[in-house]
Amino acid sequence: MVYDYVRWEEKVIADAAKKKGVDLKLIDSKDVSLLLESDYEKEFGDVVLQRCLSYFRSLHLTATLEAKGVSVVNNFNVAIVAGNKLFTTLALLKAGIPTPQTVLSFAPESAVKSLEKLGYPAVLKPTIGSWGRLVALLKDRDSAEAIFEDREHMFPLYQIYYIQEFVKRPPRDIRSIVIDDRVVAAIYRVSLSGNWKTNMALGAKAENCPITKELEDICARASKAVGGGILGVDCMESPDGLLVHEVNNTTEFKNTVPATGVDIPGLIIDYLVKLRK
C-alpha cells in the first residue's frame, strides 16, 4: 500500500491485512525514489493499493509503476477519470447514466452565457479537488461574475468553469462504497446546519442508507463507466430519481464503517487477494 498521509482508512486497511494474515507492505510515497531505467517490481509486491491523497502524486506514481508491469488499484485510467469531475461526467454521459446538467466554459464571459442556458442557481466546482473546497453556489449573475473574477486570479486549473445545475433534493446525498462493481455499503450524508453542501469534512452526519435496487444498479454502472476497482460513488435524490454527481478514486470511508457496520477494510483486502490469483 502506497500513501502520502496516514488517515484512519490506511490504518484500518493495514489492521485488516494483519488479521487476515496478508503481507501488506506500507510505503510512504514521499520516500520513494525510482530510477526509471531499473526494474523495481519486487519492491512493490504483487498488487499495489494506491492510497495517496494527492491526485497528482497518485497519478504519476501509478503511471510509473504500471509502466514496469506492477498491478495497481485503482489503475491509471481509473485514477485519471475518477480524479477529475469533468472526465467523470463525460464517462457517465457516455454510459447513459443520469447526472446533473453540466456546462463547461473557459472564460468568465462564456461562463456567464452558459449560465443563461443552465439557469440559476448553479454550482461551480473545480474539476480536481475534494471535501467541498472551492465549490461555490452561483445564486444570480452578480454573484457569478464576482466569483469568476476571483477565479481569474487563481491557478489556471480554477479557470476551467465546470458548472452544474443546482439539483432540488433533500438536505442530504448518498455515498456508496463500490468494490469490484458491487455496492458493499452506503450512507446518507445529512447536512445538520442547513448548509447546501453535504461533505463530511464540513460537518454532515452519516446515517445508514438502504441499498435499494435502484441505488445498486446506478452505482454499479457508474463504477463500470470509469473502469471499476475500489470507488466511492456519490448520488443525489432528484425529483426524477437518482443522479450520480461524483465518483471518488481513493475514497474515504471512516464514517461509512460505523454507520453501516460493514467491514470495508476487510473487503478491500479480500479484493486485493483475489487479484493476486
N, C-alpha and C positions, 0 to 999 in steps of 0.2 A: 504494500500500500504506500503510495507516494502522497505527500501532503505538504502544505506550507504553514498551516496553523493547526494546532491540535484543538479541535472542538469536541463537544460532547459526542458527536457522531463517530469521530475517529477512535475515541476511547472505547466506546461500546462495541464497535466492529472488532477492535483488537481483542477485547474480552471474549466476544463470541467465538472468535477463531481459537482462542486458548481453550475454551470449554469444549469445543468440538475436536480438539486435537489437530488443528490445522496449523501448519507452519507459516505464519504470516510475518514477513519481514517489513519493518517500518522504515521508510526512507524519507527524510526531510528534503524536499526538492531544493531548498536553499543551499544544501550542502552538496548537491550534485554537480559534478564537473565531468563532461563527456568529451572524449576525443572522437570526433565523428568518423574517422577512418578506422577505428578499432572495433572489435567485437565486444559487446557487453551484455549479451542476452542472459548469461548465467547470473550476473549481478542482480538482475531484476526478477528472477524466478520464472515460473511457467505462465502466470497471469498477473497483470498489474491492475490493481484497483486505483483509479485516478481520483484523488480527493482534494486536489488543490483548490483553494478558494479563488485564487486569481484566474480569471478566464484566460488571460494571455500566457501566463506561466503554464497552466494546464495544457493549453493548445500546443505550445511549442515543444513541451516535453513529450506529449503524446505523439506528435508527429515524428519526433526523433526516435522514440522507442519503436514505433511501428515500422519505421524505415529499416530497422535492424531485425525485424521479424518478431518483435515482442507483442503479445496479445494484450491489449489494453481495454479496460472497461471504465467508462464508455469510450468507444473508439473515436478516432479523429473526426470522421464525418459527422457523427452524432454530436460531438463537442462543438463543432462549428455551428451546426444548425440550432441545437437547443440552447447554446450560449448567446444567441443573437435573436432578439424578438422579431425583427423583420424576417430573417431566414426561417424562423419557426412559423410565422404567419403564412409565408409563401408555401411551406411544406404542407400546412394544414389545408390551405385553399386547394392545392393540387390534389390532395386526398379527399376533397369534398367534405371536410369536417367543419361544422359550424363554428365560427369565430367572429368576434366583433368586427363591424365595418371599420376599415382602416384606410387612411390616406398617407401618402409619402410625398414629401417635398424637400427641396434642398436650399431654400432661401426663405426669409420671412415673408416676402411679398407673395410667393407662390403658396406658402403655407396658409396665409390668410384666405387666399382664393379657394384653397382646398376645403377650408372650414366652412365656407359659404355653401359648399355642396354637402358636407357631412352634417353640419348643424351644430349648435351649441346646446348644452355644454359638451365638451370633449376632453379627452385625456392625452396629454403629451408625455411620451415615455422615451428615455434613452434606449437605443437599440441594445446596448450592453449595460448590465447593472442589475442590482438586486436590492431587497429589503425596502423597496419603495423610495429609494433615493432618487432625487431629481425628477420624480414623477409629479406633474403639475396639472391641476384642473383648470381648463380654459372655459371660463363662465360666459364670456362675451368677447367681442372684437377688441375692446380696450385692454382687457386682461391678457388676451393672446398676444397683442402687439408688444405689450410691456415685457412679457416673458420671452418672446422671440428676440427682442432687443438685447436682453441679458445673455441669451444663448450665443449670440453672435460674438461675444467677447470671451467665450469659453473654448475649451479644447475642441478641435474640429469634429470629433465624434458627436458632440451635442448640437452640431449644426445640421444634422440629419433629422428632419422633422417627421417623426413617426407618430401619428396621431390616430387614436381610436375613439369610436363613439362611446359616450357615457351610457352604459347599459343600466336600464331600470331593473333593479334586483333587490332582494332582502339585504340587510346590513351584514352580509357575510359572503364568502366564497368557499370553494371546496378545493382542498389539496389532497390529491390521491398519490399514493406511492405505487409505482408500477415497476415490477421486476420481471424481465423476460416476457413482456407484453401481457402480464397478468396483474390486475389490481389486487394488492395484498392488504391495503388499509386506506382509509380515507377519513379526513376530519373537516368539519366546518371551521373556518377561521372567522370568528364573530367579532365585529367591532363593538367595543364596550363604551367608547366615548362619543359615538355618533360620527366618528371620522369616516369619510368615504373610502379610505384605504383600509384594507383588512390584513396587512402584513403582520406576522407575529412579532417582528422586530419593532413594530410601532404600538405594541400593547394589545393586540387582538387575543381573544380567548379561544383555545382549542376545544372542540366538542366532537365526540364520535359521530361519524356520518355513515349511515347505512349504505352498503354497496349495492345499489339497485342495478337492474339490467341495463338501464339507460346509461348510468354512470360507468359501469364496467365496459360497455360497448364503446362509448366515445373515448374513454381514456386508453383502451387497448388500441384503438385505431390511431389515436394521436401518437402513442408510443411507436407504432409501426411506421407512421408517417415520417418521423425524424430519425428512424433507424434502430430503435429499441435499446435495451440494456437496463440500467437502473435509473429511473427518472421520477421526477415529481411533476404531475400534470395538474394544472390549475384550471378550474371551471367556474363559471357563473351561472346562476339560475335566472335566465331571462324569461319574459312572458311567453316566448316561443319554444322554450326548452333549454337544455344545457348548451353553453358555449365554452369552448376551450380558448383561454386567452394567453396562457403561457405554458411552456414545457421547460423544466429545470434540469440541468445536466448533473452537477454534483449536488444533488438535492439534500436539504436538511430534514431531519425527522425527529428531533428531540422532543417536540410537542405531540407528535403523532403516536409515539410508543405509549406514553402514559394514558393518553386519551382513548386509545383503542385496545391496549393490551396485546398488540401484535408484536412478535419478536422480529422486528425488521432487520436488526443487525445479523441475527441468526440466518434469516432468509437470504441475505446478501452473501454470507459465507457459503451457504448451500449452492447458490447460483454460481459463484466463482469455482467451487469444487467441480460442479457439473461441467463447466467449460474446459477443465483440465482433461476430461476423459475423452 
